[in-house]
Every structure is written in structure tokens, then in C-alpha cells.
Amino acid sequence: MAVPIPELTPLTPGASRVLDAASALFYERGIHAVGVDTIAEAAGVTKKTLYDRFGSKEVLVVSYLQHRDARWRAHVAEHLARLPDPGAERILAIFDAAISWSDVNSPKGCSAINARAEIGDGHDGHPVFPEVARQKSWLLELFAELCQEAGVSNPEKMSQAMMLLYEGAIVTVGMETFDRPWDSARNLARMMLEQDRAH
């Protein structure tokens, strides 16, 4: 079953400025550390404009995550478009997309994981939770689809393995545990796919 992707509402110029400012601040400093006054000042709008456009800080946070995700999905689509034929290379293209995306867009790791960790478990019902779950479900589903197309022996298990490698790499980027985690994840993914093909 396809994971539904939210349709992004067109933004007014003022809303775009708010979202751009909020996105940079939320990712750089964290959600809790950034108040609406700071966002409004950075965007060059009044606090009233911010609330008129988004209604609440929670809605703004979800919009920040959704717009980042839309850019990431477009980036992935570009990489997949270069490799139209089914096979291991299309699966590895997700890691290639992450490598070219990461330094510029995600030096502190995954915005969705960071947001989920920052909100914490004491805020059941927070709208960030279903949005983060949707983003991760979409990627797992994409891996499963690519593994199915590639003819791997167990697409479900292989897609889960690919997802674990992906998630491990992006967390390692944020933690700075060691250098070039995406390269390591891609190499392991390639080895697993080659081993599967050999059997």
C-alpha cells in the first residue's frame, strides 16, 4: 500500500520567508531553542503574519519537515531517473542521492529523526510524530519496491536491511562518530546485493 504524500499548499511570499527562516533555524539550532519571535525577526515579518500564515509553531514545524522531505524526494527521483533499468544500481542510487545531499543539506543528520528526538515521548499526539513516521515509511516502501524490481530473493528483508544501513549512516553523520558513513553504508549495501545475486 502506497504511503500517502501530503500535498503542499502554495505559499504566499510572506509565508515563504517565514518557512525559509524557520527551516534554517530549526535545523541549525533545534525546534525548542527557536521561538516565533526569532523566526519572525529573521523572516522580516511580524509575529501576526507568522500566525496568520501557519496558525501555530507546531504547524510550522510540520511544514518545515514536509518541505524538506519534498526536496529530498525530488533529489532521489533525479538519481533514479538516471538509472531506469531495474537492478542493484537503482537500490544503491538511494545511497548515492544521500551522499550528494548530505554535506549541503544534512550536516547535522536527519531533520525528521532530530525533530522526533527533540519532541520526546512526553508529547503524545504531537503532529511531528505521524509526519516523521510517514517519511520513514515512504523510504522503506521505496527500498522494497526497488528490491522487488531488482529480483532480490527476499525483497522485504533486503529492504529492511537497506533501511537499517541508511538510518545508521544518517545518524552517524549527525553524531560524527566516524568519517564518510554514507560510503560505508553504500559499500555494505553493494556487498549484500552482490551476495544475494550470487545465490
MILORO-554101 format. One line per field, with one value per residue (C-alpha): x, y, z. Coordinates in steps of 0.05 Angstrom, whole numbers. Example, Ala and Ser with C-alpha at 12.3 -4.5 7.8 and 13.67 -1.06 7.14 Angstrom:
<atoms>
u [246 / 273] $
v [-90 / -21] $
w [156 / 143] $
</atoms>
This chain:
<atoms>
u [0 / 29 / 47 / 5 / 47 / 17 / 1 / 39 / -4 / 24 / 57 / 49 / 114 / 108 / 95 / 155 / 200 / 174 / 184 / 254 / 275 / 243 / 274 / 344 / 335 / 301 / 354 / 413 / 391 / 335 / 260 / 254 / 311 / 277 / 217 / 167 / 196 / 264 / 232 / 191 / 251 / 294 / 239 / 227 / 154 / 110 / 91 / 19 / 39 / 71 / 8 / -37 / 1 / 13 / -32 / 18 / 90 / 71 / 41 / 104 / 148 / 108 / 111 / 187 / 192 / 145 / 181 / 249 / 222 / 193 / 261 / 294 / 243 / 256 / 331 / 320 / 276 / 331 / 380 / 332 / 315 / 387 / 381 / 315 / 331 / 314 / 374 / 421 / 446 / 377 / 377 / 447 / 423 / 387 / 455 / 485 / 429 / 443 / 517 / 506 / 451 / 483 / 541 / 499 / 431 / 441 / 508 / 472 / 438 / 364 / 316 / 259 / 299 / 324 / 254 / 226 / 281 / 273 / 197 / 206 / 155 / 121 / 82 / 35 / -8 / 44 / 36 / 110 / 104 / 58 / 97 / 164 / 132 / 105 / 173 / 207 / 151 / 157 / 232 / 223 / 169 / 214 / 270 / 220 / 196 / 267 / 287 / 225 / 242 / 314 / 291 / 326 / 309 / 272 / 252 / 221 / 282 / 330 / 291 / 293 / 368 / 377 / 335 / 378 / 441 / 411 / 386 / 451 / 490 / 448 / 451 / 526 / 531 / 495 / 537 / 602 / 623 / 668 / 682 / 644 / 589 / 549 / 606 / 610 / 535 / 536 / 593 / 557 / 493 / 530 / 562 / 495 / 463 / 521 / 518 / 443 / 453 / 507 / 459] $
v [0 / 67 / 115 / 179 / 240 / 306 / 358 / 421 / 484 / 541 / 593 / 668 / 708 / 723 / 651 / 630 / 678 / 651 / 579 / 592 / 627 / 574 / 517 / 544 / 560 / 495 / 453 / 493 / 507 / 458 / 466 / 482 / 532 / 575 / 618 / 650 / 719 / 697 / 667 / 729 / 774 / 730 / 729 / 804 / 796 / 809 / 754 / 765 / 748 / 684 / 663 / 685 / 641 / 580 / 584 / 555 / 537 / 463 / 472 / 510 / 453 / 402 / 447 / 452 / 376 / 366 / 417 / 387 / 319 / 343 / 369 / 303 / 262 / 305 / 294 / 218 / 220 / 254 / 199 / 143 / 176 / 167 / 91 / 70 / -5 / -48 / -75 / -65 / 2 / 32 / 10 / 38 / 103 / 119 / 119 / 160 / 210 / 214 / 224 / 283 / 312 / 304 / 354 / 414 / 395 / 349 / 361 / 351 / 287 / 274 / 332 / 282 / 240 / 303 / 331 / 265 / 260 / 332 / 328 / 266 / 215 / 262 / 295 / 241 / 267 / 318 / 326 / 315 / 241 / 219 / 263 / 231 / 161 / 177 / 199 / 136 / 91 / 123 / 108 / 36 / 26 / 54 / 7 / -51 / -31 / -26 / -92 / -125 / -96 / -119 / -190 / -200 / -265 / -234 / -162 / -149 / -170 / -137 / -71 / -72 / -84 / -26 / 18 / -1 / 17 / 83 / 102 / 81 / 125 / 187 / 181 / 172 / 235 / 274 / 243 / 249 / 181 / 168 / 198 / 182 / 137 / 141 / 109 / 53 / 42 / 41 / -9 / -55 / -49 / -66 / -127 / -152 / -144 / -179 / -236 / -243 / -244 / -298 / -346] $
w [0 / -22 / 33 / 22 / 7 / 32 / -20 / -4 / -3 / -46 / -2 / -3 / -6 / 68 / 85 / 43 / 81 / 147 / 126 / 98 / 162 / 207 / 167 / 174 / 248 / 267 / 233 / 258 / 330 / 345 / 349 / 423 / 421 / 368 / 386 / 340 / 355 / 329 / 266 / 252 / 260 / 215 / 162 / 166 / 183 / 243 / 291 / 269 / 197 / 221 / 259 / 202 / 153 / 196 / 257 / 307 / 316 / 313 / 243 / 222 / 246 / 206 / 145 / 154 / 155 / 96 / 51 / 67 / 52 / -15 / -35 / -14 / -53 / -115 / -106 / -102 / -163 / -203 / -184 / -201 / -268 / -289 / -278 / -309 / -313 / -252 / -213 / -155 / -182 / -172 / -99 / -90 / -122 / -57 / -22 / -79 / -70 / 4 / -8 / -54 / -9 / 59 / 62 / 39 / 67 / 126 / 162 / 228 / 207 / 192 / 206 / 218 / 268 / 302 / 308 / 334 / 386 / 408 / 417 / 460 / 485 / 533 / 477 / 451 / 394 / 371 / 296 / 285 / 302 / 244 / 195 / 214 / 211 / 142 / 116 / 141 / 115 / 47 / 43 / 67 / 15 / -39 / -19 / -21 / -90 / -117 / -86 / -117 / -185 / -178 / -165 / -98 / -64 / -5 / -21 / 46 / 87 / 39 / 40 / 116 / 114 / 66 / 112 / 172 / 133 / 111 / 180 / 213 / 164 / 174 / 250 / 246 / 204 / 259 / 314 / 275 / 301 / 241 / 173 / 109 / 138 / 73 / 35 / 86 / 83 / 7 / 5 / 53 / 13 / -51 / -18 / 8 / -61 / -96 / -46 / -58 / -133 / -126 / -93] $
</atoms>
